Amino acid sequence: MLVPLNSVPALKHVDTDLFELRYYGHCMRCTFCSDWCCQWGCDVNLKERDAILAAKDGLSRFVKTPVERWFEPEVFEDPEYPTGKYVRAAQVDGACVFRSRDGRGCNIHRYALAEGLDYHAIKPMVCWLFPVCWDQGVLEPSGELREDLVCRGNGPTLYEMVRDELRYGFGAALIAELDAVRDGLRAGPSPASAHGSAPAETARSPR
C-alpha cells in the first residue's frame, strides 16, 4: 500500500512494506552471506563519482583495481538523482569493484573509517540506504529484498534499520512523517477502512 508523503519534494509516497518486511540488518555481524548484496556494481551519481575520484590516492590503498576501471564509461540520465545523471561502479571478478577482497564489506566505507571521515560524504547513497530505495517518487524496499536477498525475512524491519540513514539523507521532517505512518499501522485500520472503505489519501501500489 502507498501512503502519501509531503515533507520532501522528491518523495511522493512511501510503500508500507517498509514497515513490515524484515531482514538480518546487522551486515558486518553476518556469517552467511559473503557480502551477497555487493556482488554487482552500484549506481553512483556524478557528484558521488567525483568525490570518490578525488579520494583516489588514499582509496587506492584499499581498492587494488586501477582507478580507470572503477566505473563503467556509460553515463545514464535520471532526474531523481541530485545531479540528474549517474554511472555504474564496475563489476570485477564477480563483485563490485569496491567490495573488500581481503575481508568484509565495502572498501569505500573502510577507507572513510580509517581516515576518520563521514562515510556519507563518499559512499554512494544507494549503498548506505540499501535495502531501501526510491523510484518515481516512491520510497520502497529494493527489488533485491523482495525477490532474493539471502537475509530477508528475519530481524528488524527495514524502517528500523534504515531510519537514521533516511534522516541523514532526507531530514527530520521526513522521519516525523514516516514515524506517524508506522504508528498508524501499529494502531490498526481506521473505522472507515475496517468497513471496507480505504482512506482517500492512500493508494494501491502498482508494483
Z-matrix of the N, CA and C atoms (Angstrom, degrees):
N
C 1 1.457
C 2 1.523 1 109.39
N 3 1.331 2 116.57 1 139.87
C 4 1.451 3 121.54 2 177.64
C 5 1.524 4 110.25 3 -101.44
N 6 1.326 5 115.38 4 135.65
C 7 1.466 6 121.72 5 176.30
C 8 1.519 7 108.01 6 -119.48
N 9 1.322 8 118.82 7 133.01
C 10 1.469 9 121.01 8 -177.81
C 11 1.523 10 112.85 9 -63.33
N 12 1.327 11 115.04 10 148.23
C 13 1.459 12 123.29 11 173.16
C 14 1.521 13 108.61 12 -122.17
N 15 1.335 14 115.87 13 148.78
C 16 1.462 15 119.61 14 -176.52
C 17 1.523 16 114.04 15 -129.07
N 18 1.330 17 117.88 16 -11.64
C 19 1.470 18 119.76 17 -169.86
C 20 1.520 19 113.74 18 -84.66
N 21 1.329 20 118.18 19 -20.97
C 22 1.463 21 122.23 20 -177.14
C 23 1.520 22 108.73 21 -125.60
N 24 1.318 23 118.65 22 118.03
C 25 1.471 24 119.96 23 -176.05
C 26 1.524 25 114.21 24 -55.42
N 27 1.322 26 117.03 25 -33.68
C 28 1.467 27 119.84 26 -176.34
C 29 1.524 28 112.55 27 -75.56
N 30 1.335 29 117.61 28 -16.05
C 31 1.461 30 121.09 29 -176.63
C 32 1.520 31 109.41 30 -115.64
N 33 1.325 32 116.31 31 120.81
C 34 1.461 33 121.46 32 -177.26
C 35 1.527 34 112.15 33 -100.86
N 36 1.323 35 117.20 34 -30.43
C 37 1.461 36 121.13 35 -177.49
C 38 1.527 37 109.72 36 -145.08
N 39 1.320 38 115.33 37 159.66
C 40 1.457 39 121.65 38 168.06
C 41 1.524 40 107.87 39 -121.23
N 42 1.310 41 116.35 40 136.79
C 43 1.461 42 122.62 41 174.36
C 44 1.523 43 107.76 42 -81.18
N 45 1.315 44 117.48 43 123.75
C 46 1.466 45 120.34 44 -174.94
C 47 1.525 46 113.00 45 -68.07
N 48 1.320 47 117.95 46 -8.84
C 49 1.468 48 119.59 47 172.09
C 50 1.525 49 111.20 48 -60.37
N 51 1.335 50 116.57 49 -22.01
C 52 1.465 51 121.00 50 178.09
C 53 1.527 52 111.55 51 -57.91
N 54 1.326 53 116.04 52 -29.65
C 55 1.462 54 121.58 53 -176.66
C 56 1.525 55 112.67 54 -97.12
N 57 1.339 56 116.62 55 -2.10
C 58 1.464 57 120.80 56 -176.08
C 59 1.526 58 112.82 57 -116.23
N 60 1.330 59 117.11 58 -43.05
C 61 1.453 60 120.43 59 -176.52
C 62 1.525 61 110.81 60 -70.48
N 63 1.327 62 115.32 61 148.06
C 64 1.462 63 121.04 62 -174.89
C 65 1.529 64 110.85 63 -128.85
N 66 1.316 65 114.56 64 155.53
C 67 1.467 66 120.68 65 174.42
C 68 1.521 67 108.21 66 -153.86
N 69 1.328 68 116.67 67 168.74
C 70 1.464 69 120.36 68 -174.41
C 71 1.524 70 112.34 69 -58.49
N 72 1.313 71 117.07 70 -44.26
C 73 1.453 72 121.30 71 168.20
C 74 1.515 73 116.49 72 83.86
N 75 1.318 74 118.44 73 -48.66
C 76 1.468 75 121.02 74 -175.68
C 77 1.533 76 108.60 75 -85.76
N 78 1.333 77 114.46 76 75.76
C 79 1.465 78 120.32 77 -164.57
C 80 1.528 79 113.99 78 -57.60
N 81 1.316 80 118.05 79 -42.14
C 82 1.462 81 119.06 80 -174.91
C 83 1.528 82 112.69 81 -76.01
N 84 1.317 83 118.24 82 -6.89
C 85 1.463 84 121.71 83 172.72
C 86 1.524 85 111.40 84 -92.67
N 87 1.328 86 116.10 85 -7.52
C 88 1.463 87 121.16 86 -175.42
C 89 1.531 88 110.54 87 -68.16
N 90 1.330 89 115.75 88 137.99
C 91 1.471 90 120.92 89 178.46
C 92 1.522 91 112.29 90 -117.93
N 93 1.338 92 116.87 91 9.51
C 94 1.460 93 117.21 92 -171.50
C 95 1.521 94 115.60 93 -128.44
N 96 1.341 95 119.46 94 -9.62
C 97 1.471 96 117.71 95 -171.22
C 98 1.527 97 114.06 96 -103.98
N 99 1.329 98 117.78 97 -16.00
C 100 1.467 99 120.71 98 -178.61
C 101 1.528 100 112.07 99 53.46
N 102 1.329 101 115.55 100 43.78
C 103 1.468 102 121.78 101 179.50
C 104 1.519 103 112.00 102 54.56
N 105 1.319 104 114.66 103 47.42
C 106 1.463 105 121.54 104 -176.55
C 107 1.519 106 111.89 105 -52.73
N 108 1.344 107 117.22 106 -41.60
C 109 1.466 108 119.96 107 -174.28
C 110 1.525 109 112.23 108 -71.94
N 111 1.332 110 117.60 109 -7.80
C 112 1.472 111 120.86 110 179.38
C 113 1.527 112 112.11 111 -103.45
N 114 1.316 113 116.94 112 18.27
C 115 1.463 114 117.69 113 -177.58
C 116 1.524 115 112.18 114 -77.16
N 117 1.330 116 116.95 115 -17.14
C 118 1.464 117 120.16 116 175.14
C 119 1.516 118 109.75 117 -110.78
N 120 1.312 119 115.83 118 170.56
C 121 1.456 120 119.01 119 168.78
C 122 1.523 121 109.88 120 -74.56
N 123 1.318 122 116.70 121 178.32
C 124 1.459 123 120.57 122 -178.13
C 125 1.524 124 109.69 123 -130.32
N 126 1.322 125 115.44 124 164.79
C 127 1.464 126 120.59 125 174.32
C 128 1.524 127 109.37 126 -77.62
N 129 1.328 128 115.95 127 135.46
C 130 1.462 129 121.96 128 -177.47
C 131 1.525 130 107.71 129 -133.53
N 132 1.337 131 117.80 130 113.36
C 133 1.459 132 116.57 131 179.34
C 134 1.532 133 109.48 132 -68.97
N 135 1.317 134 116.30 133 162.61
C 136 1.466 135 119.33 134 -169.42
C 137 1.527 136 112.73 135 -63.38
N 138 1.319 137 117.85 136 -32.88
C 139 1.459 138 119.97 137 176.99
C 140 1.523 139 110.84 138 -64.93
N 141 1.338 140 116.03 139 -41.19
C 142 1.469 141 120.35 140 177.54
C 143 1.528 142 110.71 141 -66.32
N 144 1.326 143 116.63 142 -42.58
C 145 1.467 144 119.73 143 177.22
C 146 1.520 145 110.78 144 -57.11
N 147 1.327 146 116.38 145 -44.83
C 148 1.462 147 120.10 146 -178.36
C 149 1.529 148 111.31 147 -65.30
N 150 1.342 149 117.29 148 -36.13
C 151 1.470 150 120.33 149 177.65
C 152 1.526 151 110.93 150 -66.44
N 153 1.322 152 116.00 151 -39.46
C 154 1.468 153 119.96 152 177.91
C 155 1.530 154 110.51 153 -65.14
N 156 1.318 155 116.53 154 -44.91
C 157 1.470 156 119.89 155 -179.57
C 158 1.525 157 111.64 156 -67.18
N 159 1.325 158 117.48 157 -30.82
C 160 1.462 159 120.17 158 177.57
C 161 1.529 160 111.43 159 -66.62
N 162 1.330 161 115.83 160 -23.39
C 163 1.466 162 120.79 161 179.90
C 164 1.525 163 111.70 162 -100.78
N 165 1.326 164 117.29 163 15.68
C 166 1.469 165 120.58 164 -170.82
C 167 1.525 166 113.55 165 -59.99
N 168 1.319 167 118.39 166 -33.94
C 169 1.469 168 119.32 167 -177.59
C 170 1.528 169 111.24 168 -63.78
N 171 1.325 170 116.48 169 -46.74
C 172 1.459 171 119.42 170 178.20
C 173 1.510 172 112.74 171 -75.00
N 174 1.323 173 116.45 172 -38.26
C 175 1.460 174 120.48 173 -177.80
C 176 1.522 175 111.89 174 -67.99
N 177 1.312 176 116.93 175 -27.75
C 178 1.466 177 120.33 176 179.75
C 179 1.532 178 112.57 177 -64.64
N 180 1.306 179 117.73 178 -17.48
C 181 1.469 180 120.05 179 173.53
C 182 1.518 181 110.82 180 -66.21
N 183 1.323 182 116.40 181 -25.01
C 184 1.462 183 121.46 182 -177.70
C 185 1.522 184 112.20 183 -103.97
N 186 1.329 185 117.09 184 -34.11
C 187 1.468 186 122.26 185 -177.62
C 188 1.524 187 107.95 186 -104.84
N 189 1.304 188 116.46 187 109.84
C 190 1.468 189 120.58 188 -173.03
C 191 1.527 190 113.42 189 -83.87
N 192 1.319 191 116.99 190 -17.14
C 193 1.464 192 119.49 191 175.86
C 194 1.531 193 109.13 192 -65.72
N 195 1.332 194 119.03 193 136.74
C 196 1.474 195 120.80 194 178.88
C 197 1.517 196 112.29 195 -53.87
N 198 1.324 197 116.13 196 143.04
C 199 1.461 198 122.46 197 -174.87
C 200 1.523 199 111.80 198 -54.16
N 201 1.305 200 117.53 199 -38.75
C 202 1.462 201 120.24 200 -176.31
C 203 1.532 202 112.42 201 -66.47
N 204 1.319 203 117.53 202 -10.45
C 205 1.468 204 120.96 203 178.24
C 206 1.525 205 112.33 204 -106.20
N 207 1.309 206 118.56 205 8.92
C 208 1.461 207 120.22 206 -177.96
C 209 1.526 208 112.98 207 -70.63
N 210 1.335 209 117.63 208 -31.66
C 211 1.460 210 121.15 209 -175.69
C 212 1.518 211 111.16 210 -127.50
N 213 1.332 212 115.17 211 145.27
C 214 1.453 213 119.99 212 173.17
C 215 1.535 214 108.48 213 -68.22
N 216 1.316 215 118.48 214 149.59
C 217 1.468 216 120.34 215 -174.16
C 218 1.525 217 114.55 216 -73.25
N 219 1.316 218 118.84 217 -26.71
C 220 1.460 219 120.28 218 -174.26
C 221 1.525 220 111.35 219 -71.33
N 222 1.320 221 116.58 220 136.34
C 223 1.460 222 123.33 221 176.50
C 224 1.528 223 108.08 222 -106.72
N 225 1.325 224 116.60 223 126.96
C 226 1.461 225 122.43 224 -178.90
C 227 1.526 226 109.63 225 -104.87
N 228 1.319 227 116.17 226 149.78
C 229 1.459 228 121.12 227 176.17
C 230 1.521 229 110.13 228 -101.29
N 231 1.326 230 115.50 229 135.61
C 232 1.458 231 121.18 230 177.64
C 233 1.525 232 107.86 231 -157.02
N 234 1.319 233 118.62 232 112.58
C 235 1.464 234 121.01 233 -176.26
C 236 1.514 235 114.25 234 -65.55
N 237 1.330 236 117.45 235 -14.22
C 238 1.466 237 119.22 236 -179.69
C 239 1.529 238 112.88 237 -79.07
N 240 1.324 239 117.15 238 -13.35
C 241 1.463 240 119.80 239 174.40
C 242 1.524 241 109.39 240 -84.67
N 243 1.341 242 117.71 241 146.74
C 244 1.474 243 119.93 242 -178.44
C 245 1.519 244 113.25 243 -55.34
N 246 1.324 245 117.59 244 -35.32
C 247 1.463 246 120.43 245 -179.79
C 248 1.527 247 112.37 246 -91.29
N 249 1.324 248 116.76 247 -6.81
C 250 1.460 249 120.59 248 -178.06
C 251 1.516 250 114.03 249 77.75
N 252 1.339 251 117.10 250 -2.21
C 253 1.453 252 121.16 251 -179.26
C 254 1.528 253 109.85 252 -144.34
N 255 1.333 254 115.04 253 154.81
C 256 1.464 255 118.86 254 176.93
C 257 1.516 256 110.49 255 -149.74
N 258 1.315 257 115.00 256 162.31
C 259 1.465 258 122.58 257 173.06
C 260 1.525 259 107.57 258 -123.84
N 261 1.313 260 115.60 259 173.63
C 262 1.459 261 120.65 260 177.55
C 263 1.521 262 109.47 261 -107.55
N 264 1.343 263 116.34 262 133.37
C 265 1.457 264 119.31 263 167.99
C 266 1.520 265 108.26 264 -64.73
N 267 1.298 266 116.87 265 140.76
C 268 1.463 267 121.23 266 -174.63
C 269 1.531 268 111.72 267 -69.81
N 270 1.310 269 114.35 268 152.99
C 271 1.454 270 121.62 269 170.59
C 272 1.531 271 107.38 270 -101.54
N 273 1.325 272 116.49 271 125.79
C 274 1.460 273 122.35 272 -177.73
C 275 1.515 274 108.94 273 -127.60
N 276 1.319 275 116.92 274 122.95
C 277 1.468 276 122.12 275 177.95
C 278 1.522 277 111.91 276 51.99
N 279 1.332 278 115.60 277 44.82
C 280 1.458 279 120.07 278 173.51
C 281 1.507 280 116.10 279 79.54
N 282 1.324 281 118.30 280 18.03
C 283 1.460 282 121.02 281 178.85
C 284 1.515 283 110.03 282 -155.88
N 285 1.328 284 116.41 283 161.76
C 286 1.465 285 120.78 284 173.99
C 287 1.523 286 109.17 285 -55.44
N 288 1.312 287 116.54 286 140.16
C 289 1.462 288 121.20 287 -178.99
C 290 1.521 289 111.74 288 -57.23
N 291 1.335 290 117.75 289 -26.67
C 292 1.462 291 120.65 290 -176.33
C 293 1.531 292 113.37 291 -92.25
N 294 1.320 293 117.95 292 -2.06
C 295 1.462 294 119.08 293 177.93
C 296 1.522 295 110.42 294 -70.72
N 297 1.319 296 116.56 295 140.55
C 298 1.459 297 121.06 296 179.85
C 299 1.521 298 110.59 297 -63.11
N 300 1.307 299 116.17 298 133.00
C 301 1.470 300 121.25 299 175.94
C 302 1.528 301 111.83 300 -96.31
N 303 1.316 302 117.83 301 -12.30
C 304 1.470 303 119.72 302 -177.66
C 305 1.530 304 112.17 303 -122.92
N 306 1.318 305 115.64 304 19.13
C 307 1.462 306 119.40 305 179.61
C 308 1.509 307 110.20 306 -169.90
N 309 1.312 308 117.08 307 -138.37
C 310 1.447 309 122.72 308 -179.03
C 311 1.520 310 109.78 309 -121.57
N 312 1.320 311 115.27 310 153.71
C 313 1.444 312 121.06 311 167.89
C 314 1.517 313 115.58 312 82.65
N 315 1.332 314 113.84 313 -162.84
C 316 1.456 315 123.44 314 -171.83
C 317 1.519 316 110.58 315 -97.04
N 318 1.317 317 116.46 316 130.88
C 319 1.463 318 120.21 317 179.58
C 320 1.523 319 112.83 318 -70.61
N 321 1.322 320 118.24 319 -26.24
C 322 1.469 321 118.97 320 173.58
C 323 1.520 322 109.36 321 -64.41
N 324 1.321 323 116.22 322 -43.08
C 325 1.465 324 121.32 323 178.48
C 326 1.533 325 110.22 324 -64.40
N 327 1.316 326 116.47 325 -43.06
C 328 1.468 327 120.34 326 178.80
C 329 1.525 328 111.29 327 -61.53
N 330 1.317 329 115.51 328 -42.99
C 331 1.465 330 120.24 329 178.20
C 332 1.524 331 111.02 330 -60.49
N 333 1.332 332 116.65 331 -46.52
C 334 1.467 333 120.23 332 -178.96
C 335 1.525 334 110.77 333 -60.29
N 336 1.320 335 117.65 334 -44.56
C 337 1.463 336 120.76 335 179.47
C 338 1.529 337 110.88 336 -64.20
N 339 1.332 338 117.02 337 -40.98
C 340 1.462 339 120.77 338 -178.87
C 341 1.526 340 111.56 339 -64.88
N 342 1.334 341 116.54 340 -31.53
C 343 1.463 342 121.55 341 -177.81
C 344 1.519 343 112.85 342 -94.57
N 345 1.330 344 116.66 343 -0.14
C 346 1.456 345 119.51 344 -177.99
C 347 1.517 346 113.48 345 70.70
N 348 1.331 347 117.18 346 29.62
C 349 1.455 348 122.61 347 -178.74
C 350 1.522 349 110.94 348 -100.66
N 351 1.314 350 115.81 349 155.28
C 352 1.456 351 121.17 350 171.51
C 353 1.529 352 107.50 351 -74.95
N 354 1.325 353 116.80 352 118.62
C 355 1.469 354 119.39 353 -175.65
C 356 1.530 355 111.99 354 -62.73
N 357 1.340 356 117.96 355 -23.97
C 358 1.460 357 119.51 356 178.81
C 359 1.525 358 111.91 357 -60.40
N 360 1.322 359 117.26 358 -26.18
C 361 1.456 360 120.80 359 -175.57
C 362 1.516 361 112.91 360 -75.87
N 363 1.334 362 117.40 361 -13.39
C 364 1.464 363 119.59 362 -174.66
C 365 1.522 364 112.69 363 -135.22
N 366 1.309 365 118.77 364 -27.94
C 367 1.462 366 121.33 365 -179.26
C 368 1.523 367 109.65 366 -81.62
N 369 1.333 368 119.32 367 136.75
C 370 1.464 369 120.72 368 -177.95
C 371 1.526 370 112.51 369 -58.67
N 372 1.317 371 114.83 370 140.30
C 373 1.464 372 120.96 371 -177.26
C 374 1.526 373 112.03 372 -60.45
N 375 1.330 374 117.26 373 -37.42
C 376 1.462 375 118.81 374 -179.31
C 377 1.523 376 111.48 375 -62.14
N 378 1.334 377 116.83 376 -23.71
C 379 1.465 378 120.31 377 179.96
C 380 1.523 379 111.36 378 -82.02
N 381 1.354 380 117.40 379 -45.02
C 382 1.456 381 116.38 380 -177.97
C 383 1.518 382 113.42 381 -78.58
N 384 1.347 383 118.18 382 -9.83
C 385 1.458 384 120.74 383 172.07
C 386 1.530 385 112.92 384 -93.76
N 387 1.302 386 118.01 385 -15.93
C 388 1.465 387 121.96 386 -176.22
C 389 1.537 388 110.40 387 -55.86
N 390 1.344 389 117.92 388 137.27
C 391 1.462 390 129.98 389 7.65
C 392 1.532 391 114.97 390 -98.20
N 393 1.315 392 116.40 391 37.03
C 394 1.464 393 121.87 392 170.35
C 395 1.520 394 107.75 393 -104.92
N 396 1.318 395 116.98 394 142.18
C 397 1.460 396 120.69 395 179.08
C 398 1.521 397 108.89 396 -143.58
N 399 1.295 398 116.83 397 178.99
C 400 1.458 399 121.33 398 174.68
C 401 1.511 400 108.29 399 -134.16
N 402 1.331 401 116.07 400 142.70
C 403 1.468 402 120.61 401 -178.98
C 404 1.516 403 108.26 402 -152.08
N 405 1.328 404 116.23 403 125.43
C 406 1.459 405 122.44 404 179.99
C 407 1.531 406 111.30 405 51.81
N 408 1.338 407 115.27 406 40.69
C 409 1.451 408 120.51 407 176.63
C 410 1.508 409 115.97 408 82.27
N 411 1.329 410 117.23 409 4.33
C 412 1.469 411 121.38 410 -178.99
C 413 1.529 412 109.77 411 -107.11
N 414 1.330 413 116.25 412 123.89
C 415 1.459 414 121.87 413 172.20
C 416 1.514 415 106.73 414 -84.59
N 417 1.342 416 117.58 415 122.90
C 418 1.460 417 119.47 416 -168.36
C 419 1.524 418 111.52 417 -155.81
N 420 1.337 419 117.36 418 166.39
C 421 1.463 420 120.45 419 172.53
C 422 1.520 421 110.22 420 -65.18
N 423 1.312 422 116.08 421 147.57
C 424 1.466 423 119.89 422 177.53
C 425 1.525 424 110.45 423 -68.07
N 426 1.321 425 115.09 424 156.81
C 427 1.461 426 119.41 425 176.71
C 428 1.511 427 112.39 426 -60.85
N 429 1.344 428 116.95 427 -33.83
C 430 1.467 429 119.69 428 179.64
C 431 1.519 430 111.28 429 -61.58
N 432 1.326 431 117.25 430 -40.72
C 433 1.459 432 118.77 431 -179.17
C 434 1.522 433 111.04 432 -68.11
N 435 1.303 434 116.66 433 -37.79
C 436 1.466 435 119.23 434 179.86
C 437 1.524 436 111.94 435 -67.89
N 438 1.333 437 116.62 436 -29.78
C 439 1.460 438 119.50 437 -168.95
C 440 1.526 439 114.08 438 -104.86
N 441 1.333 440 117.98 439 -56.62
C 442 1.458 441 116.66 440 -168.92
C 443 1.521 442 114.98 441 -148.98
N 444 1.320 443 119.44 442 17.56
C 445 1.458 444 120.08 443 176.05
C 446 1.524 445 108.69 444 -61.90
N 447 1.333 446 116.89 445 126.33
C 448 1.459 447 119.92 446 -169.41
C 449 1.524 448 113.24 447 -67.20
N 450 1.348 449 118.11 448 -22.17
C 451 1.461 450 119.30 449 -177.05
C 452 1.518 451 112.92 450 -102.26
N 453 1.329 452 118.09 451 12.26
C 454 1.459 453 119.90 452 -178.19
C 455 1.533 454 110.55 453 -71.17
N 456 1.322 455 115.11 454 153.10
C 457 1.462 456 120.02 455 171.86
C 458 1.509 457 115.31 456 107.61
N 459 1.323 458 118.63 457 -28.60
C 460 1.457 459 121.20 458 -178.08
C 461 1.521 460 110.07 459 -129.31
N 462 1.338 461 115.95 460 152.60
C 463 1.454 462 120.01 461 178.08
C 464 1.514 463 112.29 462 104.76
N 465 1.336 464 117.32 463 -161.85
C 466 1.462 465 121.45 464 -178.71
C 467 1.524 466 111.11 465 -69.18
N 468 1.322 467 115.97 466 164.04
C 469 1.466 468 119.45 467 172.21
C 470 1.532 469 109.41 468 -71.94
N 471 1.309 470 114.77 469 162.00
C 472 1.472 471 119.28 470 176.70
C 473 1.522 472 110.17 471 -56.44
N 474 1.324 473 115.93 472 -44.44
C 475 1.462 474 118.74 473 -175.97
C 476 1.528 475 111.63 474 -64.91
N 477 1.324 476 117.60 475 -39.65
C 478 1.462 477 119.90 476 176.78
C 479 1.524 478 111.24 477 -57.63
N 480 1.318 479 116.97 478 -44.12
C 481 1.462 480 120.50 479 -174.46
C 482 1.532 481 112.94 480 -77.06
N 483 1.318 482 117.58 481 -30.39
C 484 1.461 483 119.72 482 -170.90
C 485 1.540 484 111.64 483 -108.40
N 486 1.308 485 117.64 484 2.36
C 487 1.475 486 121.22 485 -176.11
C 488 1.535 487 111.86 486 -55.45
N 489 1.324 488 117.89 487 -47.33
C 490 1.463 489 119.79 488 -178.56
C 491 1.524 490 111.93 489 -65.96
N 492 1.337 491 116.50 490 -35.84
C 493 1.455 492 119.49 491 178.50
C 494 1.536 493 110.76 492 -68.90
N 495 1.324 494 116.73 493 -37.73
C 496 1.461 495 119.69 494 175.95
C 497 1.523 496 110.77 495 -64.10
N 498 1.330 497 116.40 496 -37.20
C 499 1.458 498 119.25 497 176.78
C 500 1.534 499 110.29 498 -62.10
N 501 1.330 500 116.03 499 -43.70
C 502 1.462 501 119.56 500 179.00
C 503 1.520 502 110.97 501 -62.88
N 504 1.317 503 116.91 502 -44.27
C 505 1.456 504 120.31 503 -174.25
C 506 1.515 505 114.80 504 -76.70
N 507 1.347 506 116.68 505 -33.44
C 508 1.465 507 118.94 506 -171.13
C 509 1.528 508 114.32 507 -125.87
N 510 1.340 509 118.56 508 -12.04
C 511 1.454 510 120.14 509 174.39
C 512 1.518 511 115.06 510 102.96
N 513 1.338 512 114.49 511 166.03
C 514 1.461 513 122.00 512 -174.61
C 515 1.523 514 112.49 513 -68.03
N 516 1.334 515 117.68 514 -30.68
C 517 1.461 516 119.60 515 -178.69
C 518 1.526 517 110.97 516 -63.23
N 519 1.329 518 117.29 517 -39.03
C 520 1.464 519 119.83 518 177.18
C 521 1.522 520 110.37 519 -64.63
N 522 1.324 521 117.63 520 -41.55
C 523 1.460 522 120.59 521 -179.21
C 524 1.527 523 110.52 522 -62.21
N 525 1.323 524 117.14 523 -41.19
C 526 1.464 525 119.89 524 177.11
C 527 1.528 526 110.84 525 -60.27
N 528 1.326 527 115.89 526 -40.30
C 529 1.461 528 120.61 527 178.69
C 530 1.526 529 111.10 528 -66.66
N 531 1.329 530 116.53 529 -44.52
C 532 1.461 531 120.50 530 -179.24
C 533 1.524 532 111.44 531 -68.66
N 534 1.316 533 117.34 532 -37.95
C 535 1.469 534 119.93 533 175.70
C 536 1.526 535 110.46 534 -58.90
N 537 1.323 536 116.58 535 -40.45
C 538 1.460 537 120.30 536 179.67
C 539 1.527 538 111.48 537 -65.18
N 540 1.340 539 116.28 538 -39.42
C 541 1.469 540 119.56 539 176.41
C 542 1.524 541 109.82 540 -63.74
N 543 1.328 542 116.48 541 -47.18
C 544 1.473 543 120.67 542 178.39
C 545 1.522 544 111.22 543 -56.69
N 546 1.330 545 116.90 544 -47.58
C 547 1.461 546 120.48 545 -177.47
C 548 1.524 547 111.18 546 -65.33
N 549 1.326 548 116.35 547 -35.56
C 550 1.453 549 119.63 548 177.05
C 551 1.519 550 112.05 549 -65.61
N 552 1.316 551 116.81 550 -38.14
C 553 1.464 552 120.15 551 177.82
C 554 1.520 553 111.22 552 -67.12
N 555 1.327 554 116.52 553 -38.17
C 556 1.457 555 119.88 554 178.04
C 557 1.525 556 111.91 555 -65.38
N 558 1.324 557 115.98 556 -33.55
C 559 1.461 558 120.72 557 -177.91
C 560 1.522 559 112.21 558 -72.80
N 561 1.336 560 116.03 559 -19.26
C 562 1.455 561 119.58 560 179.37
C 563 1.502 562 111.86 561 98.33
N 564 1.341 563 116.86 562 176.64
C 565 1.466 564 121.07 563 -175.92
C 566 1.519 565 111.84 564 -67.45
N 567 1.328 566 114.99 565 149.97
C 568 1.457 567 120.62 566 175.00
C 569 1.519 568 109.44 567 -70.95
N 570 1.341 569 118.21 568 162.39
C 571 1.466 570 119.49 569 177.74
C 572 1.521 571 112.96 570 -54.38
N 573 1.344 572 117.36 571 -37.46
C 574 1.470 573 119.70 572 -179.80
C 575 1.510 574 111.23 573 -64.31
N 576 1.351 575 116.24 574 -46.10
C 577 1.464 576 118.09 575 -177.60
C 578 1.516 577 110.84 576 -71.62
N 579 1.334 578 117.74 577 -27.24
C 580 1.466 579 120.69 578 178.25
C 581 1.521 580 110.98 579 -64.81
N 582 1.347 581 116.87 580 -24.57
C 583 1.454 582 121.14 581 178.20
C 584 1.516 583 112.35 582 -99.26
N 585 1.342 584 115.16 583 14.90
C 586 1.454 585 118.94 584 172.69
C 587 1.502 586 115.23 585 96.29
N 588 1.329 587 118.40 586 2.24
C 589 1.462 588 120.55 587 178.94
C 590 1.511 589 109.27 588 -107.98
N 591 1.311 590 117.14 589 109.80
C 592 1.460 591 120.80 590 -179.98
C 593 1.514 592 109.43 591 -69.69
N 594 1.351 593 118.29 592 144.45
C 595 1.460 594 120.07 593 176.27
C 596 1.526 595 110.66 594 -56.80
N 597 1.312 596 116.41 595 144.35
C 598 1.463 597 120.45 596 -173.89
C 599 1.508 598 113.00 597 -62.44
N 600 1.349 599 117.58 598 -25.94
C 601 1.455 600 119.04 599 -175.24
C 602 1.519 601 113.42 600 -83.81
N 603 1.328 602 118.93 601 -0.61
C 604 1.455 603 120.26 602 179.80
C 605 1.514 604 110.22 603 -102.48
N 606 1.340 605 114.78 604 156.18
C 607 1.454 606 119.72 605 -179.77
C 608 1.516 607 109.08 606 -141.85
N 609 1.302 608 116.21 607 151.66
C 610 1.455 609 121.41 608 178.89
C 611 1.516 610 109.92 609 -77.00
N 612 1.332 611 116.56 610 136.86
C 613 1.449 612 119.89 611 177.91
C 614 1.522 613 110.85 612 -67.21
N 615 1.346 614 117.15 613 136.33
C 616 1.463 615 119.33 614 177.92
C 617 1.505 616 112.66 615 -79.78
N 618 1.350 617 117.74 616 -3.65
C 619 1.460 618 119.76 617 -173.10
C 620 1.518 619 110.46 618 -92.39
